[in-house]
C-alpha cells in the first residue's frame, strides 16, 4: 500500500488481486465507506463527503475499472464478488473495527456481498435503491435483466448520448429536473468520465446480470441492512422495486431520502442530514 497525505485528504493505492485500487480518506470518527453508483469515482461524492467529515472518517474509492483503479486486464471485465472483495481488502487495510457503509445503486449491491461473505466487517449497510434483480420475482428479474442487456446494445450501437436516455428511463432519472441543491461542485463530462461510463455499462451491467448473490442470506447476516429510496424515484422503475423488495424481505422499514436515484449527489446537504439520522445508534 502506497499513501500520500495532504492537510485534509489521504490518498492511497492498494494492490488487490487483478487490479490496483485507488482510495481517499477524510475526516474523523467511525469509518464510513461510500460505494458510489454508476460511473462515480472517489471524487463523485465530494459534496456529500464535505458534510460528513466532522462526524465520520469517510472512505471513498474508484471502483475497479474506473479512473485510477486500473485492472490488470481491462477487457476481462469484473464480477460483483470481485467488487466486494476489493472493498473487503480496502477496509481490512484501513480498520480492524466494523465499518459503516453507504451503498448507492451498484454500491448497495456490492454491500450485500460484503454482508454475506464478511458479516463482521460491516456493522450497518445503508442500501440506497440496490440494482439487484435477484431481489425480485422471477418474471420481474428476467425483465429487468433484459433491460440492462438492451442498454448495452444501445451503447454499442448508438453511443453514449443514446445510452444516457435509456438509463434515465430504466432507473427513473429525469436529467432535465432542476430539483438540485445550489452550489454543487461541477461534474463536467470529461474524457475520463466518458471512459468510466463505458466501463460501467459494458462490464458492471454484465456483473449485475451474472450476479450469484444468495439474497436469502441477507435475512440472517448480523449486518444491519437499512433499505432506503429516493423520494422522487418513480415507484414503477427497477431500482425502486428493488428497494421495496429488500424492505419486504427483511421485514424492515423503507427510509425515504431526498432526491431520486442520485440523491446523494443532487441533494448532498439534506442527504447527509438523513444519513446521520439513520446511522445514529438507538
PyMOL commands that set and color helices and strands:
alter all, ss='L'
color gray80, all
select helices_A, chain A and resi 46-52+74-76+80-94+106-117+133-135+138-158+160-171+191-209+215-219+238-250+263-266+268-279
alter helices_A, ss='H'
color red, helices_A
select strands_A, chain A and resi 2-5+10-16+19-27+30-35+56-61+99-104+122-128+224-230+255-257
alter strands_A, ss='S'
color yellow, strands_A
deselect
rebuild
show_as cartoon
